[in-house]
Amino acid sequence: MDELTKTVIERGDLAHLALFLWASGASGLLVWSLRELAMANQRFNDFVHEIAALNNLFKKGD
């Protein structure tokens, strides 16, 4: 068992350990979801850019 966990359990601060683990997990999920959102935004931006380039290509053909 990890020494930090063992110390927390011996002191009776199990609720603090649970709260810390919950907060760490929630923060990790927030970082992951923000990263995914940024990547989706970049993909959408690339898509819009390609559509604009296609429109410009078709306008030059007229």
C-alpha positions as CSV (number, residue, x, y, z in Angstrom):
1,M,0.0,0.0,0.0
2,D,1.2,3.5,-0.8
3,E,2.7,5.3,2.2
4,L,0.5,8.4,1.6
5,T,-2.6,6.3,1.5
6,K,-1.5,4.4,4.6
7,T,-0.9,7.6,6.5
8,V,-4.3,9.0,5.5
9,I,-6.1,5.9,6.6
10,E,-4.3,5.8,9.9
11,R,-5.2,9.4,10.7
12,G,-8.9,8.7,9.8
13,D,-9.0,11.1,6.9
14,L,-10.6,8.7,4.6
15,A,-13.2,11.2,3.6
16,H,-10.5,13.7,2.5
17,L,-8.8,10.9,0.5
18,A,-12.1,10.2,-1.3
19,L,-12.7,13.9,-1.9
20,F,-9.2,14.3,-3.3
21,L,-9.7,11.3,-5.6
22,W,-13.1,12.6,-6.8
23,A,-11.7,16.1,-7.5
24,S,-8.7,14.6,-9.3
25,G,-11.0,12.5,-11.5
26,A,-13.3,15.4,-12.2
27,S,-10.4,17.6,-13.1
28,G,-9.0,14.9,-15.4
29,L,-12.3,14.5,-17.2
30,L,-12.6,18.3,-17.6
31,V,-9.1,18.5,-19.2
32,W,-9.9,15.6,-21.5
33,S,-13.2,17.0,-22.6
34,L,-11.7,20.4,-23.2
35,R,-9.0,18.9,-25.3
36,E,-11.6,16.9,-27.3
37,L,-13.7,20.0,-27.8
38,A,-10.6,21.9,-29.1
39,M,-9.8,19.1,-31.5
40,A,-13.4,19.0,-32.8
41,N,-13.4,22.7,-33.2
42,Q,-10.2,22.5,-35.3
43,R,-11.6,19.8,-37.5
44,F,-14.7,21.9,-38.1
45,N,-12.6,24.9,-38.9
46,D,-10.6,22.8,-41.4
47,F,-13.9,21.6,-43.0
48,V,-15.2,25.2,-43.3
49,H,-11.8,26.2,-44.8
50,E,-12.0,23.5,-47.4
51,I,-15.6,24.4,-48.3
52,A,-14.5,28.0,-48.8
53,A,-11.6,26.9,-51.0
54,L,-14.0,24.8,-53.1
55,N,-16.4,27.7,-53.5
56,N,-13.6,29.9,-54.6
57,L,-12.5,27.3,-57.1
58,F,-16.1,27.1,-58.6
59,K,-16.4,30.9,-58.7
60,K,-13.2,31.1,-60.8
61,G,-14.7,28.6,-63.3
62,D,-17.7,30.9,-64.1
